[in-house]
Amino acid sequence: MKLICTLTCLLFPAAAVFAQTNSVTLRGRITDASTGAPIPGASISFSEARIGTIADTSGYYQFRRLRTGHYLAEVSSAGYSPIVVHIDAESDLVQNFSLRPSVVENRGVIVTGVAASTSTRNAPVPVTLVRRGQLLEAASTNIIDALTRQPGVSQIGTGPAISKPVIRGLSYNRVVVVNDGQRQEGQQWGDEHGVEIDELSVNRVEILKGASSLMYGSDAIGGVVHFITNVPVPEGSVRANVLGTAQSNNGQLGVHTNIAGNVNGFNWNAYGTFRSAADYRNKYDGRVFNSRFNERNFGGYIGLNKHWGFSHLIVSSFNQRIGMVEGERDEAGRFLIFPENPLERAATDDELASRKLYTPYQGVQHYRVISDNSFRAGRSRIKLNVGYQQNIRREFGEAEDPGIAGLHFDLRTVSYNLQWHLPEGRGWQTTLGLSGMYQQNRNLGDEVIIPEYNLFDAGGFLFVQRTFKKTTVTGGLRYDNRSLDSKPFAEGGAERFTAFDRNFHNASGSLGLSHQPSDDVTLRANVARGFRAPTVSELSANGAHEGTNRFEYGTRGLRSEKSWQFDAGAELDYDHVSFTASVFYNHIRDFIFYQRLAAAGGGDSLVVTTGGEELEAFQYAQHNASLVGFELTSDIHPHPFDWLHWENSFSIVRGRFSEPVGGSRNLPSIPAAHWVTELRAAFPKAGRSLRNAYVRVELDRTFRQSNAFLSYNTETPTPGYGLLNAGIGGDVLSKGKVLFTVHLTGTNLTDVAYQNHLARLKYAAVNEATGRRGVFNMGRNFSVKVNVPLEWRIGKRQS
């Protein structure tokens, strides 16, 4: 932390070296392409420079003191399709923009998985943008759950508070989570370990599907999910928001407040969040005991944005306490408190309605400090992101002493990412980079499941992009080395973990193109090589993992996973119909997975813990595998009913081993085929007192998953189900200003009892009263979200 603070203090004065440059003024007007009317409040932003402004009541905008050079501008407004425009600001310039009405807003500028900002249409692989408005519309139980409506994205869930992202069938350490430019590290190898991000503070999410080792090194063979929280507000303004949320099913309550300002380039943001939930319920299980949780988070940043670039110091604190569902019940079907313990008893109605956490439960704290910087040096640009994070995870499982943590991990990570963007010229864009991390994990609890270790990553890369009139070609190469130093550990006079050192080194790269034969059609293709080094858990786990109800064994000789992925897709975007299609094939050598161990005499291998509990034994293994799938989306809004949209998305992935493993060729943790169809009425201008109003009805259909990994009784097939959802909302105005925004949503309106194939609670104990195994997902749920925006202007707005 001292290093990052010192570095930031040095970078602020160092920026003066680059400050002696010319500046220009950029101004213009943003209008409706259909009517020519101005679009008040439309925004124009330059992602690389972290600056932006909004149009006034007449649609006019202005940037002052803009440094000369090349920019990629994103122009957007709610109810309109965003546009991306290249601007060469060599002298004072007037640039007007026109936006087309649309509710398809997942286009724009992306910064994930590429060396520099680019348009989604120029990206050779599918990229999805999810904006804050879309997140507020979703009645989700956590941030990953809110993203599962996007094609190709699903989740491994353990109750309402814990979800892990799955992209095209790949999850765990195969998907990299990034938060404000910093790779998130928080024991993500665990089934019941979430992403530890304050969802109510997120302004934007970028989802990159496909191998991304070129930019992120190890672990990104499945894709990247980038959460962006801190976005500077327009120059000369102070903005605040108060957001309140409530859900009916589990009584979830949330309050989020933030205030941000920007005065003469000095900008800041501060936020705080509180969330609390009781147990959720469904038709078969009633109240699911101990599925409750609570959160207390805060964070923000301070920074300086000038024509020479920007320097930001970002901090955050995430604090979550989560109950863990065991699912044990008595003969009458009532959930048990402290099962297999002398204190065991059935939960009372008052205890089911309580928000008090019972063992087992988790306490998770995640602290971050990031120095994010970008400087212009002549016509080049230098970007430096250095961050420190500490993840403290404690698991409490003793009924007699609930305040003592059994497992207690302390993970500390320093990450770095240095990029040198060479001057752009004649369509060429070249970046040299160096990135990696140093990581230290310590065990502070009485129970130990993985050894302590030190890890060091370092990787260098070259990225090149060539833009022609209608075609963009991208490519790059990267080389990485990971050094792992695992520490010894003895328990009861016996050696539990032996010390070992492993080195993993790999080359990765990609080559892709995006071609636009017309303004309405985009074709893309990409081939990429990625890799993932095995985790410490996979190499050396040896212990009872209470959160997963299994005893885990690592395998010391595991090799790195190496993948070749091929993508191809097409995008059609006409005035009254939009359509996208993507297909992919991913071959992974030495795919790592866990499987149940068979006993010498047949059946499952059981391990008796020191507490007398019998747990099934699992061990990690690897085998060659492949995944193939496709995704389709469509949006039909026929004239003259432009306000009416029929939207559809469909995704499917099939994962198989090259040869049978224990009699099955199906990969574990593969989501079922998923289809979402929605009828939506959108009214950007619904009157003098209402704007951006919408009404929607949605059918969320998940098909049967018959291709489960049946070997060693690891998985079972899962029936399909359909959920009926609906929502209504919009901005309420007074004298042309937004008083508040409201979103009312209902999910699973018909109260279907279902189990998602990737829901871990599906494998909880059998309910002896009904004969049904496991715990079912959430039943009918109503949600309300109300956001109150406030704004004050300070002096004359300019950038």
N, C-alpha and C positions, 0 to 999 in steps of 0.2 A: 504493500500500500504506500510506503514511503517512497519507493521507486516511482510509482505512477504519479503521485502528487508532485514529486520533484521534477519529473519529466514534463508534466503539464506546465509547471511554472517556468521551465526553461523554454518551452515551445512558444509561449505567448510573446516574449520579447524577440525570439528568433524569427517570428513571423514578420517582423519589421524589415528583415532583409529582403523579403519579397514584396513589400508594400509599395515600393517606388515603381508603380506601373500605371499605365494610362487607364482611364475609366470613361465610360460612355453612359448615355441615357437610353433606355428602351421603354417605349410606351405604345399603347394601342387600345383597341376595343374588342370585347368579346360579345358575340351576338348569336342569336338562334339562327341556324342555317335555313330553317323553313320559313320563318316570318321576318327575319332581320331585326327582331326586337332585342334590346340589350339583355344580358343575363347578369343581374346584380348578384354579387357574392361569388361569382365564378372564380376559380383559383388558377394561378399559373405558378409552377414551381420548377426549380432546377435541383434535382436530387443530389447531384455530385457536389454542388456548392452549398447545399442545405439552406437555401433561401427560397422565398416565395412571397406572393402578395395576392390580394383579391381585388376584384373589380368593384367599382363604386356603384351607386344606384343607376347610373347611365351606362354601365358596362365598361368604363374606362379603367385601365390599370397603368402603372408606371414603376419602373426600376430606375433609381438614380445611383450613380457611382458604381455601375456594373463594370467589372474588369473586362478588358478586351479579350476576346477569345471565342472558342466554340462551345456551345451549350446544347444540351438536349432538354427541351422544355415539355412539360406535361400540363395540358390545359384540361380542366375538368369542372363539372358541376353536377350536383345530384339531379337525376332524371335525364342526363345526357351521356352520350358515349364519349369517353375521354379521347383526346388526340395527342400525338407525340410529334414534335416538330424540331428539326435541327436548325439552330440559329447561329450565324456567324456575326458576332458583335464586334466589328472593327471600328465603327463610328456610330454617332447617334442614329437611332433606328426607330421607325414606326412599323409595327407588326400587328395586324388585325387577325382575329381567329373567329371561326364559326363552328358551333357544335350542333350535332344532330341529336334530337330527342331519342332516348333509348333507356331501358333499364339494365342493359347489358353493360356493366361497368367494370369488368375484370380485365380491361386492357389499360395500358399506360406504360410508365417507366418502371423498370425493375432494376434492382441492385443486387439480387441474390444469384450466386453461382456464376457470375461473370466478373471480369476484372474491372469493368467500368459500366456505368448505367447504360442501358439499352432499351429499346422498345420491345414489348412482348411479341410483336409481329416479326422482329428481326432475330429473336431467339430461336436457335435450331431445335430446341426441345420444348415440350409443353410447360408453360409457366402459368400459374393461377394467382391473381391478385384478389385478396379479400379485404374490403375496406371496413372501416369502423361501423358504418351504417348497416352493412350486411351482418356483422357480428351482433349488433343490437337487435336485429330482427329475429335472430335464432334463439329459441328457448332451450339453451344448452345447459348442461350441468357443469361443464368445464370448457376450457378454450379449445382442446383437441376435439371434443364432441361437437363444437360449433363448426369445425372444418370438415366433418364427415359427409356433408352434403355436396362437397366438391368431388367430381369424378376421379376415381383412382385413389382416394384418401379414405382410410378407415381407422379404427382404433382397437387397441387391446385394453379392455377396461376392467377395473376392480372397484365397482361401486361408482357413485356419482362424482367423486372428487379425484379419481386417479385414472388417467388415460395416457396411453403411449401411441404416438402417431405411427400409422402403417401406410406406406406409399407403394402401390403396385405389388403388394404382397410381402414387402420387406419392412422390418421393424427393428426394435431394440437398438443396438449400436450401428445398425446399417443405415439409419436415418439421422442426420446431424440437425440439431436444433440450435438456431442462432438467435440471440437476443441483443438488439441494438449493435449489430456488427461483431459481437463476441460469441464464440462457440460456447454453448451451455454444457457444463460438466457437473453431473450430480448423481453418480451411481446409477446411470441409466441402464445398466445391465440387469437390474432387478425387475421382475414381472410387475411388482406392486409399487414401483417408483415412477412418479409422474414427472412432468416437465418443469415444475416449480417456477411458473411465470404468472404474474398478476394479470389475469385476463381482462379486468375492467380498465386497465391502463393502456391496452394495446390499441394503436391507431391503424395499423395496417399489417397484413400478413402476406408474405410471398412464399408460394409453394413451388419448388422446382422438382419435377419428376425425372428421375434418371440419374445415372452415375455422375457424381460431382467431385470426384477425387482430385480433378485438376485444380480446383480452387481450395479444397478443404482437406486434402490428404486422406488419411485413413478414416474409415467409417461412413463415408458419404456415397456408398455404392447404390443406395436406394433412393436418395434424394435429400433435399434440404427444406426445412421449414424455418423461415426467418420472421421473427416477431419484432416489429418496429414500434417503440413506445414514444420516444422523445422526438417530436417534429417541431422546429421553430415556427412560431406564429408570425404573421406579417409584421414588417417593420412599423414602429410607431403605434403599437397596440398592446393591450393587456387583455387576455382572455381567461375566463374561468368556466368550469362546468361542475354541476352537482348532479350526479347520476344515482338514482335509487332503483333497486330491483327487488322483486318478490316472486316466489314460486309457490304454488299451492300444494304440490305433492309432498314435499319434504319440508315445507315451511322455510325454504331458503330465503334469507334476507341479505341484501348487499347495499352498501353505500360507498360511493367513490367520489372524491373531490379532487380537482386540480386547478392550478393557476399558473399561467405562462405569460411571459412578456418579452418584448423585443424593442429596445430603445437604442438607436444609433449603433446597431450591430451587436450590442450586448444583450444576450437572450438567456432565458432561464425557464425552467418548468419544475413544479413540485406537485406531488400527488400523494394521496393516502387512500387505502381501501380497507374496508371491513366486510367480511362475509361469514355467515353462520347458517348451518342447516341441521335439521333433526333427521331422523331415519326416514328413508323413502319407503314407499309402499307399492304393492301390486296386487292383482286379483287373487293370486294363488298363495302368496306368502304373508299378506298383510304388511305390517310394519317390519322391515328388515333390520333386525337389531344390530346396533353399532355401525350403521352406515353413515353416521353423522360426521360433521367436520366443521372447522372454523379457520379463518385466515385473518391476519393483520399484517398489512404490507404498506410500505412507503418507498418513495424514491424521487428522482428528478435529475436535473443537470443544470450546469451553468456553462456558458460558452460565449465565444466571440466570433461573429461572422463579418468578414470584411471582403473587399474585392481581391485580397490576396489568398482567401480561403477561409477556413474555420478551424477552431480548436474548442472541443467540448470535453467537460469532465462529468461523467455519468455515474450516479450511485443508486443502489436499490437494496432493499431488505425485504425478503419474502419469509413469512413465518406462518406455517400451517400445521394444524393438529388434526389427524385423520383417524377415525375408528376403523378397525379391520374386521370385516365380516367373516366369522368362522362357519356359520350355517348349521351348527349342531342344534337339534331339537329333541324334545321329549316325545313320549308315545302319543301325546295329544297334539303334536305339531307346534308346540310353543318353543320359541327360541330360548336357548340356555345361556345364562351368564356363567362365566368361568367353567366351561365344559372340561371334563376329565380332571377335576380338581375337587378337593374336599369341600370347597365353597360352592360347588355347582348347584344351580337352582334355575327355575324358569323365570324369565323376565316378566315383571308386572306391567300393567297398562301404563302406570305412571313412569316406569323406567323406559318403556318403549316411546313415550312422548317426550322424554327428557333430551337435553342437548349435552349432558355430561358424558365424557368419554370413558369407556370401560376397556380394560385390557382384553385383547391386545390392541394397541393403537400406536401410531407413529407421530413423532414430532420432527418436523423438517424446517430447517433454517437455511436460507441461501442469501449470501451477501455478495455484492458485486461493486467494483470500482473500475471504470473504464476511462482511458484517455483516447479520444477519437479525434484525429487531426487530418486535415488536407490542406496542402500549401501549393501555390503556383510558383514555379521557378522558371521564369521566361514563359515559353509555350509548353513546358512540361508541367506535370503535377505529381506531387509526392503525397502518398497517403500512409498514415501510421496509426494503427489501432493496437494499444497495449492494455491488457486488463488483468485484474486479480479477482478471483472468486473463491469463496469458502462455502462448502456445502457440509452442513452438520445434519446427520440423519440418525435418529434414535428410535429404537423399537422397544416398546414396553410390553412385557408378556406375563409378568408375575402378579397373580391375583392377590397374593398376600402382601405384596409390596409394590403397588402400581406406579410409584414414583421412581423406581430404579430401572434404568435402561439395560436390557440384555445386550442387544446389538447397539453399538455406538460408533458410527463412522465419522471421521473428520477428514474431508477431502479438500485440498487446497491446490489451486491451479493458477499459474501465470501464463497467459497466452499473448502472442504477438503476431502481427500481420503488417508487413512493410511492402508497399507497392510503388513502383516508379512508372508512371504513365508517360511514355515518350510523346513528343509533339505529333499531333494529327496532321496528316497531309495527303492529298490525293486519295482519300478514302481509306488510308491505312491507320490502324489504331493498334499500338503495341504496348504491352505491359510486362515488366519484369517484377517478380515478387519473391518474398521469403516469408514463410509463416510456420508456426508450430506452437508448442507449449511445454511447460515443465509442470509436473504433477506429483503431489505427495499425498499418500493416503495412510491414516493412522487409525488403529482400533483402540477405542477408549472404554469399551464395555466388557462385561464378564464373559459374554459369548463371542466367539470368533468364527466367521464363515469363510472369509478370504484373508490372505496375509497382508501385512503392511507392505507398501512398495513405493519406489520412486520411478517416474517415467519421464522420458525426454523425447520430444518429437521435433524434427526439423525437416523442412522441405522447401525446395526452390522450384519456381515455375516460370515459363514463358507463354504468354497468351497473345495471339495475333488475330485481328479482325479486319477484313477487307470489304468495304462497301462499294458496290457498283450501283448502277441506276435502279435496278430492280432486284438485285441479289446481294445478300450478305453472306460471306464465308467466314467461319470462325474455326480456330484450331489452337492447340497448345500441347505442351509437354511438361511433366513434373516428375521430380524424383524425391522420395521421402525415406527417412530412416527413423525408426522408433527403437529406443533402448529401454528395456524394462529390468529393473533391479528389485527382485522379490525377496523379502526379509524372512528369516527363520522364526519359528515360534514353537515353544514347548509348553505342554500342559500336563500336569500330573506326572511329571518325570518322563513323559514320552514326547517325542518330536511330532508335533501336529503338522507343521509346514517346514519343508526344507528350503534353504536359500537356493536361488537360481538366478541366472542372468540370461535374457533372450534379446536378440536383435532381429528386427524385421525391416527389410528394405524392399521397396517396390518402385516401379516406374508406372506412371499413368498418363493418360492423354485423351484428347477428343478431337474430332473433325466433323463439322456440320455446316449446313447451309440453309438459308431461308430465301425463298424466291417468290416474288409478287408479280405474276404475269399481268395483273390488273389491280386497280385500287380495291377491288372487292374480294380478291382471292390471294391466299398465302399458302405456299407449299413448303414443307420443312422436312429435313432428314438429318440424322446424327448417328455417329458411332463413337463409343467411349469405352475406355478401359479403366476400371476402378479396382480398389483393393480395400480390405479391412483386416487389420491385425487382430488376433484373438485377444479377448479381455483377460484380466487377471482372474475373474470368476471362472471363465471357461478353462483356463490353464490349471488352476490350483484350488478351486473351491473344495472345502471339506468341512461340512457342518450342516446343522439343522437351520433351515430358513423358515422362520415362523410365518412370515407373510405369505409364503407360497405353500405351506404345509407339505414340504418335502425335504429330504436329505440330499444335498448336492455334492457330487464329486467332479473335480476338474480332470482334464487330461493334459499332461505336461507337453506332449509332443505335437500339439495342434499347429498347423501351418496357417499362413495368411489366406483368407479368401481372395480370389482374383476373378473379376467379372469382365465380360464383354457384353455390352448392351447396344442394341440397334433400335432406333426410333424412326418412325415416319408418320407424317400427318398432313392434314389439309384443313384450311379454315376459309369458310365463305361467309361474307358479311354484307348482305344487301339491305336495302331500306326496310324490307318487311319480312325478311327471314335471315337467320344466322345459323350456321352449322359448322361443327368441328368434328374431326375424326382423327384418332391416333392409334397406332398399333406399335407394339414393342416385343422384342425378344431379348431375354437376359440369360446368359449362360454363366454359371458361377462354379469355378473349380474349388474343391475343398470347402463346401458349404458346411457351416458349423451348426449343430442342433443338439438338443438334449433329448434323451430317451429314458424310459424306465428300465431299470436293471432287472433281469430275470434271476430268480433264485436258482441255486444249483439243482434243486429237486423239482423245478417248474414253478410257475406262478410269479407274483411280484416279489422283489427283494425288499425286505423291511429292515429298518434300522431302529433300534430302541435308544432313545436319547437319555441323557443323564437324569431327566425329569420323569422317565418312565413312559414317555409317549412314543408310539409306534408311527414312524413316517416311511412313506415309500421312497426308495432310493432312485435317483436319477444321475446320469453321467453324460458328459458332453462327448460327441463324436462328430465326424465330418465325412462328407461324401459329395461327389459332383452332382449338380442340380441345374435345372433351367426353369425359367418362368416366361410365360407368353400371355399376352392379353391385349385388349383394346378398350377404348373409351369413346363414347359418342355424346355430343350435346346438340341441342337444337332450341331455337327460339323463334316462334312464328307469331307475327303481329301484323295481320293483314289490313290493308287499306279498305275502307275508311276507319276501321276500328283499331287505330294505332295504339290506343290506350289499353287494349286487351292483348295479353301475352300468354301463349301456351309454351312452357319451357319444359324440356326433358333432358335428363342425363342418364347414361348407362355405362357401367364399367364391369369388367370381368377379368380375372387373372387365374391362370392355372399353373401350379407349381409342382414339379415332379423331380424325383431323383433319377439319375441316369440308369441305375439298377435298383431292384427292390432292397429295402432295408427292413429286416424283420418281417418280410412278406408284403410290405406296402411301398409303393413308389410315390405316394403323395407327400408333399412337404407339409410340415406343421405350420400353424398360425397363418393360414391362407384365408382371406375373407371370402365370403360368398358373393355371387353376382348381385349387383345393386342397381336399382332403377328408381329414379325420382321424377315424377311428373307433377307439374304445378300449373294451375290456371291463375293468372294474376291480372288485376286491373290496376293501372298506375295513372295517377293524375298529378303531373308536376305542378300545375296551376289549377287548384280546385276551388278558387274563390279568393276573396280578400283576406279571409281569416284562416285559410288552410293551404298548405303547399306540400308537395311531395307525398301526397296521400296515396295509400295503396290498400288493396284487399286481396288476399290470396288464399287458395285452397290447395293442399298438397297431399299426394299419395306417395309415401315412402315405402317402397317394396324391396325387401331382401329375400332372395331366393334360397332354396334348400342347399345346404352344403353337404353333398354326399361324398366328396373327395377329401375326407379327413385322414390324418395320419393315424391309422388304426394300430400300428405296430406297438407292442408292449402296452396296449391299452392307454396310449398317451392321449388320444382324442377320440371323440365319438361324432357321428353325423349330427347335423342340426337342422330341424325343420325350418321352412321359410315362414315369413309373416309379412303383413302389411300394416302400416300405421297411417292413420288419417290425421293430418295437421291443418291448422288454419291460422291466419293472422290478419291484423288490421293496424294501421298506424299512420303517422304523418306529423308535419310541423304545424303548430298552432301559432298564428301571427297576431300582432297588434301594431298598427301603424307601420306595416312593412317589415317589422323585426320579429324574429322567432322568440316567442315567450317560452315555449318548451316543446320537446318532441316526445311523443308517446308511442310505444309498441305494445300491443296486446296479442299474445300468442297462445294457442292451445295445441298440445302435442298428444298423440295417442288418444284421440278423442273417443274412440270406441273401447278404450281400456283393454286392449289386447294383452294377454299374458304371453310373453315371449322370452327367448334366450338368444342373444347374439352369439354367433359361432366363436368369436374372439373374446367373449366375456368370461373371465376367469372364475367368477362365482357359479358358472354353470357346473363346475366340478366339485362344488361343496357337497356335504353329506346328504344322504337321502332323507327326505321327510317321511318318517315312518307312518304318519297319519294318512298320507296321500299316495305314497309310493313314487313320488316325483323326485328325481335327483337334482340337487343344486338349488340355487336361488335365481329367481327370475328378474328381468330388468324392470325399470320404472314403469308404472302404470300411467293413467291419465294425469296430465299436468297442465296447469294454466300459469302463464307468466305475464308480468307487467313490468315495463321499464320506462322510466320517465327521466329525461335529461333536460336540465335547465341551463342554457348557455348565457354567459354574461360577457360583455366586452366594453372596454374603455379605450379611447384613442388618446395618445400622448403626442402632441405636436402634429406635424404633417406626416402622413404615412408615405414612406418611401423605402427603397431597398438599394 
